[in-house]
Amino acid sequence: MLPFNEWLTIVTYRDFHDVPRLILAADEHVQFWILDSQFDDGADDYSPQYAVYFAGRELDSAQLAFRRHAGSGAGIRESAASVSVKEVEFDQTCRRKLLLRSS
């Protein structure tokens, strides 16, 4: 179950363009999530959606999944959900915390 309406701590991120586009975050239950808004060559822009993947409950495994996903997109096969980038609220720096708002 996605952690809606709860602040998640950003563990690491890559591809910052207005907001982080590939994120590893932890919720308050120490579950790890990968959020990925990939670049769309056809649209010449980033996707307006984050594909959200559950990355487990162990930091080392979650970081490994994040690195694999970042390297080839093959870290985790099926996303748990899709969330609009507009529905994600970030802290003032856009680098420490995020909130998945439910619609």
Phi and psi in degrees as GROMACS dihedral restraints (atoms count N, CA, C in turn):
[ dihedral_restraints ]
;  ai    aj    ak    al  type     phi  dphi    fc
    3     4     5     6     1   -67.0    20    10
    4     5     6     7     1   143.2    20    10
    6     7     8     9     1   -83.9    20    10
    7     8     9    10     1    71.9    20    10
    9    10    11    12     1   -72.7    20    10
   10    11    12    13     1   150.1    20    10
   12    13    14    15     1    56.9    20    10
   13    14    15    16     1    36.7    20    10
   15    16    17    18     1  -141.9    20    10
   16    17    18    19     1   134.0    20    10
   18    19    20    21     1   -71.9    20    10
   19    20    21    22     1   130.7    20    10
   21    22    23    24     1  -107.9    20    10
   22    23    24    25     1   145.8    20    10
   24    25    26    27     1   -89.8    20    10
   25    26    27    28     1   127.9    20    10
   27    28    29    30     1   -78.1    20    10
   28    29    30    31     1   117.9    20    10
   30    31    32    33     1   -81.2    20    10
   31    32    33    34     1   -46.9    20    10
   33    34    35    36     1  -158.2    20    10
   34    35    36    37     1   162.3    20    10
   36    37    38    39     1  -152.2    20    10
   37    38    39    40     1   164.7    20    10
   39    40    41    42     1  -143.0    20    10
   40    41    42    43     1   167.1    20    10
   42    43    44    45     1    56.3    20    10
   43    44    45    46     1    64.9    20    10
   45    46    47    48     1   -84.1    20    10
   46    47    48    49     1   119.3    20    10
   48    49    50    51     1  -144.9    20    10
   49    50    51    52     1    98.3    20    10
   51    52    53    54     1    69.1    20    10
   52    53    54    55     1   -39.5    20    10
   54    55    56    57     1  -145.8    20    10
   55    56    57    58     1   163.9    20    10
   57    58    59    60     1   -61.8    20    10
   58    59    60    61     1   138.5    20    10
   60    61    62    63     1  -104.8    20    10
   61    62    63    64     1   -15.7    20    10
   63    64    65    66     1  -137.2    20    10
   64    65    66    67     1   116.9    20    10
   66    67    68    69     1  -132.6    20    10
   67    68    69    70     1   140.7    20    10
   69    70    71    72     1  -111.6    20    10
   70    71    72    73     1   121.0    20    10
   72    73    74    75     1  -131.2    20    10
   73    74    75    76     1   155.6    20    10
   75    76    77    78     1  -119.7    20    10
   76    77    78    79     1   137.6    20    10
   78    79    80    81     1   -91.8    20    10
   79    80    81    82     1  -179.7    20    10
   81    82    83    84     1   -70.2    20    10
   82    83    84    85     1   -11.7    20    10
   84    85    86    87     1   -98.6    20    10
   85    86    87    88     1    13.0    20    10
   87    88    89    90     1    56.7    20    10
   88    89    90    91     1    46.8    20    10
   90    91    92    93     1  -109.0    20    10
   91    92    93    94     1   142.0    20    10
   93    94    95    96     1  -107.1    20    10
   94    95    96    97     1   143.7    20    10
   96    97    98    99     1  -134.0    20    10
   97    98    99   100     1   138.4    20    10
   99   100   101   102     1  -106.8    20    10
  100   101   102   103     1   128.2    20    10
  102   103   104   105     1  -113.6    20    10
  103   104   105   106     1   128.3    20    10
  105   106   107   108     1  -133.4    20    10
  106   107   108   109     1   116.6    20    10
  108   109   110   111     1  -113.7    20    10
  109   110   111   112     1    91.3    20    10
  111   112   113   114     1   -75.0    20    10
  112   113   114   115     1   156.0    20    10
  114   115   116   117     1   -75.0    20    10
  115   116   117   118     1   133.1    20    10
  117   118   119   120     1  -104.5    20    10
  118   119   120   121     1   107.4    20    10
  120   121   122   123     1   -60.4    20    10
  121   122   123   124     1   -38.4    20    10
  123   124   125   126     1   -63.1    20    10
  124   125   126   127     1   -39.7    20    10
  126   127   128   129     1   -88.9    20    10
  127   128   129   130     1   -10.4    20    10
  129   130   131   132     1    54.2    20    10
  130   131   132   133     1    42.1    20    10
  132   133   134   135     1  -160.8    20    10
  133   134   135   136     1   167.8    20    10
  135   136   137   138     1   -77.0    20    10
  136   137   138   139     1   153.0    20    10
  138   139   140   141     1   -60.4    20    10
  139   140   141   142     1   142.4    20    10
  141   142   143   144     1   -78.8    20    10
  142   143   144   145     1     2.4    20    10
  144   145   146   147     1  -121.4    20    10
  145   146   147   148     1   145.8    20    10
  147   148   149   150     1   -97.6    20    10
  148   149   150   151     1   128.4    20    10
  150   151   152   153     1   -82.2    20    10
  151   152   153   154     1   130.5    20    10
  153   154   155   156     1  -111.5    20    10
  154   155   156   157     1   128.0    20    10
  156   157   158   159     1  -121.3    20    10
  157   158   159   160     1   136.8    20    10
  159   160   161   162     1   -78.5    20    10
  160   161   162   163     1   128.5    20    10
  162   163   164   165     1  -113.6    20    10
  163   164   165   166     1    14.1    20    10
  165   166   167   168     1    98.9    20    10
  166   167   168   169     1  -170.1    20    10
  168   169   170   171     1  -117.1    20    10
  169   170   171   172     1     3.3    20    10
  171   172   173   174     1  -117.7    20    10
  172   173   174   175     1   130.1    20    10
  174   175   176   177     1   -57.5    20    10
  175   176   177   178     1   -47.8    20    10
  177   178   179   180     1   -60.2    20    10
  178   179   180   181     1   -44.8    20    10
  180   181   182   183     1   -65.4    20    10
  181   182   183   184     1   -39.7    20    10
  183   184   185   186     1   -66.0    20    10
  184   185   186   187     1   -40.9    20    10
  186   187   188   189     1   -65.9    20    10
  187   188   189   190     1   -38.7    20    10
  189   190   191   192     1   -63.6    20    10
  190   191   192   193     1   -45.3    20    10
  192   193   194   195     1   -61.0    20    10
  193   194   195   196     1   -39.8    20    10
  195   196   197   198     1   -62.9    20    10
  196   197   198   199     1   -46.9    20    10
  198   199   200   201     1   -63.0    20    10
  199   200   201   202     1   -41.7    20    10
  201   202   203   204     1   -64.7    20    10
  202   203   204   205     1   -43.3    20    10
  204   205   206   207     1   -63.3    20    10
  205   206   207   208     1   -43.2    20    10
  207   208   209   210     1   -65.8    20    10
  208   209   210   211     1   -34.3    20    10
  210   211   212   213     1   -76.0    20    10
  211   212   213   214     1   -39.0    20    10
  213   214   215   216     1  -139.6    20    10
  214   215   216   217     1    -3.3    20    10
  216   217   218   219     1    75.7    20    10
  217   218   219   220     1     9.7    20    10
  219   220   221   222     1  -108.2    20    10
  220   221   222   223     1    16.4    20    10
  222   223   224   225     1   -66.5    20    10
  223   224   225   226     1   -45.0    20    10
  225   226   227   228     1  -138.1    20    10
  226   227   228   229     1   136.3    20    10
  228   229   230   231     1   -80.9    20    10
  229   230   231   232     1   -45.4    20    10
  231   232   233   234     1  -117.7    20    10
  232   233   234   235     1   133.2    20    10
  234   235   236   237     1   -77.4    20    10
  235   236   237   238     1   149.9    20    10
  237   238   239   240     1   -76.9    20    10
  238   239   240   241     1   -30.3    20    10
  240   241   242   243     1  -169.3    20    10
  241   242   243   244     1   176.6    20    10
  243   244   245   246     1  -126.2    20    10
  244   245   246   247     1   134.1    20    10
  246   247   248   249     1  -130.4    20    10
  247   248   249   250     1   133.6    20    10
  249   250   251   252     1   -63.2    20    10
  250   251   252   253     1   136.9    20    10
  252   253   254   255     1   -56.7    20    10
  253   254   255   256     1   -33.8    20    10
  255   256   257   258     1   -67.0    20    10
  256   257   258   259     1   -20.4    20    10
  258   259   260   261     1   -90.6    20    10
  259   260   261   262     1     3.5    20    10
  261   262   263   264     1  -106.1    20    10
  262   263   264   265     1   123.6    20    10
  264   265   266   267     1  -101.1    20    10
  265   266   267   268     1   135.3    20    10
  267   268   269   270     1  -111.8    20    10
  268   269   270   271     1   157.6    20    10
  270   271   272   273     1   -64.5    20    10
  271   272   273   274     1   175.6    20    10
  273   274   275   276     1   -58.5    20    10
  274   275   276   277     1   -33.1    20    10
  276   277   278   279     1   -84.2    20    10
  277   278   279   280     1   -16.8    20    10
  279   280   281   282     1    64.6    20    10
  280   281   282   283     1    19.4    20    10
  282   283   284   285     1  -131.1    20    10
  283   284   285   286     1    -6.9    20    10
  285   286   287   288     1  -112.4    20    10
  286   287   288   289     1   -42.9    20    10
  288   289   290   291     1  -141.0    20    10
  289   290   291   292     1   156.0    20    10
  291   292   293   294     1  -144.4    20    10
  292   293   294   295     1   156.6    20    10
  294   295   296   297     1  -129.0    20    10
  295   296   297   298     1   122.6    20    10
  297   298   299   300     1   -87.2    20    10
  298   299   300   301     1   109.7    20    10
  300   301   302   303     1   -86.7    20    10
  301   302   303   304     1   135.2    20    10
  303   304   305   306     1   -87.2    20    10
  304   305   306   307     1   142.7    20    10
